[in-house]
Amino acid sequence: MVKKLSWILPLFLVACQSGTTELTPEEVVDQYVQWLYSGDIEQAKTLCTPAAIAYLDALSAVIEAAETPVDSGQLSIESIKCVHSDDQLSARCEGVIDDGFERYSEAYLLSLEDGQWRIDHKPDSGTLHSSEEILEPEAEKEEQ
């Protein structure tokens, strides 16, 4: 009987492992944050939609231009909570992260693509933020 079971056990283990390859939204956010924090942007891109990949490309260009080294200190992801959309095709996640310097909350948008959760990057529609002050022509004359 042991000989008969010895060939079944490896098949059972492979079958069990193949069912766990799909990551939950929380697991995707966790891995994404860890890879970003360690500076492994190429790995982080594997968890992204095309829009998020474009965002990471822009982010890496800024990091390279600033010649800022990636901080490899302590990272602690204290919690990740995700809420699925009604159609179950997207999820909004909130992560509480402690990077050793500060504790902060970060929001993530995920989309379900081909059965896999992916980090997405969609700008807020109609919202532009700028710290630049725009002077009207009359205001410029008054200042001179």
C-alpha positions in Angstrom: 0.0 0.0 0.0 2.9 2.4 0.8 4.3 1.9 -2.7 0.9 2.8 -4.3 0.6 5.9 -2.2 4.2 7.0 -2.9 3.4 8.1 -6.5 0.1 9.8 -5.5 1.7 12.1 -2.9 3.8 14.1 -5.3 0.8 14.6 -7.6 -1.3 15.7 -4.7 1.4 18.3 -3.6 1.7 19.7 -7.2 -2.1 19.9 -7.4 -2.3 21.8 -4.2 0.5 24.2 -5.1 -1.0 25.0 -8.5 -4.2 26.3 -6.9 -2.3 28.8 -4.8 -0.5 30.7 -7.6 -3.1 33.4 -7.8 -2.4 36.1 -5.4 -5.0 38.0 -3.4 -5.2 41.8 -3.7 -3.6 42.1 -0.3 -0.7 39.8 -1.3 -0.2 41.7 -4.5 0.0 45.0 -2.6 2.4 43.5 -0.1 4.8 42.2 -2.7 4.6 45.4 -4.8 5.4 47.6 -1.8 8.3 45.3 -0.8 9.8 45.4 -4.3 9.3 49.1 -4.7 10.9 49.8 -1.3 13.9 47.6 -2.1 14.3 49.4 -5.5 13.4 46.4 -7.6 11.2 48.3 -10.0 11.4 45.7 -12.8 10.0 43.0 -10.4 7.3 45.5 -9.3 6.3 46.0 -12.9 5.3 42.3 -13.1 2.4 43.0 -10.8 1.2 46.1 -12.8 -1.2 47.1 -15.6 0.3 49.0 -18.5 -0.8 52.3 -16.9 1.0 51.4 -13.7 4.1 50.3 -15.7 4.2 53.7 -17.3 4.0 55.3 -13.9 6.9 53.2 -12.6 8.9 54.1 -15.7 8.4 57.8 -14.9 9.2 57.2 -11.2 12.4 55.3 -12.0 13.5 58.2 -14.3 13.0 60.6 -11.5 14.9 58.5 -9.1 17.8 58.1 -11.5 17.9 61.8 -12.4 18.0 62.7 -8.7 20.7 60.1 -8.1 18.9 59.2 -4.9 19.9 55.8 -3.5 17.0 53.5 -2.6 16.7 53.1 1.1 17.1 49.5 2.1 16.2 50.0 5.8 13.4 48.4 7.7 10.0 48.2 6.1 7.0 47.1 8.0 3.7 46.7 6.4 1.4 46.9 9.4 -1.9 46.2 7.5 -3.5 46.0 4.1 -7.3 46.1 3.7 -9.0 45.8 0.4 -12.5 46.5 -0.7 -13.8 44.9 -3.9 -16.0 46.8 -6.4 -19.5 45.5 -6.9 -18.5 43.8 -10.2 -15.5 42.2 -8.5 -13.2 43.5 -11.3 -11.3 46.0 -9.2 -10.3 46.6 -5.6 -9.3 49.6 -3.6 -6.7 48.8 -1.0 -5.3 50.8 1.9 -1.9 49.9 3.4 -0.4 51.2 6.6 3.4 51.2 6.2 6.2 52.0 8.5 9.4 52.6 6.6 11.6 53.2 9.7 11.3 57.0 9.4 7.5 57.5 9.5 4.3 55.6 9.6 1.9 56.4 6.8 -1.2 55.2 4.9 -1.1 54.6 1.1 -3.9 53.8 -1.2 -3.7 51.3 -4.1 -6.1 50.5 -7.0 -6.0 47.0 -8.4 -7.7 45.6 -11.5 -8.4 42.0 -12.3 -6.8 41.1 -15.6 -6.9 37.6 -17.0 -7.7 36.2 -13.6 -4.8 38.0 -11.9 -4.8 41.0 -9.6 -2.7 43.9 -11.0 -1.7 47.2 -9.5 -3.3 49.9 -11.6 -2.6 53.6 -11.9 -5.5 55.8 -12.9 -5.4 59.5 -12.4 -8.3 61.1 -10.5 -10.7 62.2 -13.2 -10.8 66.0 -13.5 -8.5 66.6 -10.7 -5.2 68.4 -11.2 -2.9 69.4 -8.3 -0.2 72.0 -8.5 1.8 73.9 -5.9 2.5 76.6 -8.5 0.8 79.9 -8.0 -0.6 81.5 -11.2 -0.7 85.2 -11.3 -3.3 87.0 -13.3 -2.1 89.9 -15.6 -3.6 92.5 -13.2 -1.9 91.0 -10.2 1.5 91.0 -12.0 1.1 94.8 -12.7 0.2 95.5 -9.0 3.3 93.7 -7.8 5.7 95.7 -9.9 
